Amino acid sequence: MSKKSMIERELKREKTVKRYDAKRAELKSIIADTSVDDEARWDAAMKLQKLPRNSAPVRLRNRCNLTGRPRANLRKFGVSRNMLRLYAMFGQVPGLRKSSW
């Protein structure tokens, strides 16, 4: 299980990303639009740089919903490989069985 502070930090980042999502999209569209004059594009780029670092979606990290483990997460199930194996063995994941041959 990961530290509570890391899990809380990740939740804080998710809130920040949601808060600044519309503003980031608007600034990026201005920067990408070549019909806008260079001055306005430059200003938009500077405003984008002034936004908090944690407002960038790139800084989000997928974590296990049960343990907070940052690695080996299966996106489809939202849990790490360890927890998926454990729950699959107890038959708690519908449609999933441990294979054996």
N, C-alpha and C positions, 0 to 999 in steps of 0.2 A: 504494500500500500504506500502510495506516495504521501509526501508531507501535506498537511492541510493548507499550509501557506501557498504551496504551488497550485493546488486545486483552486483556491480562492483567487489567486493571481490570474489564472486562466479565465475564471468567470468574470473578473473585472475587465479583462481584455475583450471578452465577447460583448459586454455591455458597451464598451467604448467603440468597438467596431460598428455596432448597430446605430449608436448615436451619430457618428460622423459619416455613415454610409452615403447618404444623399449628397452631402457637401463634397465628398471625395469624388463621387460620380460626376457631379456637375463640373468640378474643376478639371477632371480628366477629359471630359468631352470638349471643354474649351481648348485645352492643350492639344488635343488630337485634331481639332478642326483647323485646316490650313487656310480657310477663307477669312479667318479672324486675323487682325493685324498682329505683328510680332510683339508689340508692346503689351497688348492684352494677354497674349499667350504667356509672356514672361511673368506678368503679374500673377496669373493663375498658377504658374509653376512655383512662384515664391510663396503664395498662400498655401499651396499643397504641402510645401516643405515645413511650413509653420504649424501644421496640424500635429497632434501628438503622435508619437511613434506607434503606440499601441492601438491607434485607430486603423492601422493597415491590416487587412485580413490575412496577409502573409505571416503575421506574427502569431496567429492562432495555432494551437497544437492539439491534435486529436488525442483524447484521453479516454481510458476505460470508464464507463459510467458507474461501475461498481467499485473499482479499486483506485482509479486515478492513474493507472499505469500509462506512461507516455508512449511506449513502444509496443509493437506487435498488436495493433488494434485492427479489428476487422470492421470496416465501415458498415457493412450490411447489418451486423448485429449490434454494433456500438459497444462491444466489450473486447477485452484482450484475449489472446489465444488461450491463456491459462483458464480464465473464467468460462470461456466457451466450451472448452474440453470438460471442465467440471460439471457444468450444467447439462451438457450433452450426455454425459455418463448417467446422470440421474433422470434423463428423459424430459427435461424441462424446456427444451428448445424444440418446438413443433417442426417436424419434417427433417430432423437432423439425427443421424445415428452414427455411432463410432464404427468405422469400418474395420473389418478383420477378414483376412483371407489366408 
